[in-house]
Amino acid sequence: MEQFQILKEKKELWDLFIRKEEYNPLVLDKYQRFAYYLSGHRNILEPEVSKFLIENGLRVEYPENKKFAICLTHDVDVIYLPKLRTMYNAIKSLKEHQIRGALKMLLSKKVNSWWNFGDIMDLEAKYDAKSSFYFLVLDEEDLDFNYKIEDLEYEIGLIADKGWEVGLHGGHDAYNKLEEIKEKKKRLEKVLGKEVIGYRNHFLRFKVPDTWELLSKVGFKYDTTFGYADMVGFRNGMCHPFKPFNLRTNEWIDILEIPLTIMDSTLFDYMKLDISEAWKITKLLIDTAERYRGIITILWHRMYMTGKNLKFYEKILEYCYNKGAWITSGERIIEWWKKYV
C-alpha cells in the first residue's frame, strides 16, 4: 500500500511500526519477553501509526456496513482443574450469588473439568459474535501440560462445525523453534480435519521479527500474539492487521498480524485494576478502534468465564454489539482483510 511508503519517510512512526527497539534488546522479562515497562514508547493507548495511515488515505470497510471490528479470542490453557481449584471457584461463585454456576461445577459429570465451550459460544451467539479458540498441543513431559489434544476431537469438531475457529496455541518455547511449531500444527490439523491458519504463543512469548518468520515458513496465515502481557494497548501503534517488516532482510514477511490489544489477566493481574478501572480503559480502547475504523483483539481465557469476570466479558460484547462492531474470529478477519494487503 502506498500509505506504507509514505510511512517509511516518517522515521519515528516507521521505527514504532517495525518495533526497531525490540531488535537485540539488552533486557527481557523473566519469560524472555520484551515487556511494556522496557519500552520507550509510552503513548500506547493511541494507535499513532493507524491514525497516520487513515489520515493518508487508508479506507477500511467491514461486512454489513459495520463501523469497526473486534477479533474475539480464547486461549485454551486448561481443561482439567485440580479439585481444590474447583472448590475455590464454586465457593467464589456462591459468594457472588452465582448459585447455578457453583452447582454446575460441583455436580458436573465431568468433575474437575472446564467444559464451557458450549456456554461461551451460546453467549457470543447472543450478540451475533464468533471467536477463535487456540488449543495447546503438548506432550505429558511439556511444561503446563494439562490435556491431550487427541482426547478433544469431539469438542474441537463441534466448535468448528458451529462456525467458530480452532487455532494453535504454541507451547512455551515454540515461538523460537521451527520444528516444534510445524509438528504441533500437523497434530492439531489431524484432529481438526482441516488446515489450521491462526496462531498465538503461550504466555505471549514472542521475538521480533523471528517468530513471524517461523510462522510464515510453517504456513500460518496470521498470528495474534503481538501485544504486551503487562499493559493493554497498541504495541506498535496499529489498530489494524498488518504485514510485518523485517529490518534485517529489508523485506515484508508473508503473514498477517492481528495485534493483541486487551487481555483479561493484563487488566486484573498485571495492571491490578478493579472492575470500574478495567472497564474505563477497555471502553477507551473500543472507542478508539471505532474512531479509526480499526480492529482490536480481545483475549479472554476460559478460566475468567465466572462471576464478575464473566459479567465483564458480556458487558464488552453488549457494548461492542450496540456500537455496530463486527465481532468475529481471526480467521474471518483475515479472509476479509486480504483486499487491503
ABEGO torsion letter per residue (X at the ends): XAAAAAAAABAAAAAAAAGAAABGBABBBAAGBBBAAABABABAABBAAAAAAAAAGBBBBBBGGBABBBBBBBBBABABBBAAAAAAAAAAAAAAGBAAAAAAAAABABBGBBBAAAAAAAAAAAAGBBBBBBBBBBBAABBGBABBAAAAAAAAAAAAAAGBBBBBBBBAAAAABAAAAAAAAAAAAAAAGBBBABBBBBGGBBBOAAAAAAAAAAGBABBAABBBAABBEBAAGBABBBBBBBAAAGBBBBBBBBBBABBAAAAAAAAGBBAAAAAAAAAAAAAAAAAAGBBBBBBBBAAAABEAAAAAAAAAAAAAAAAGBBBBBAAAAAAAAAAAX
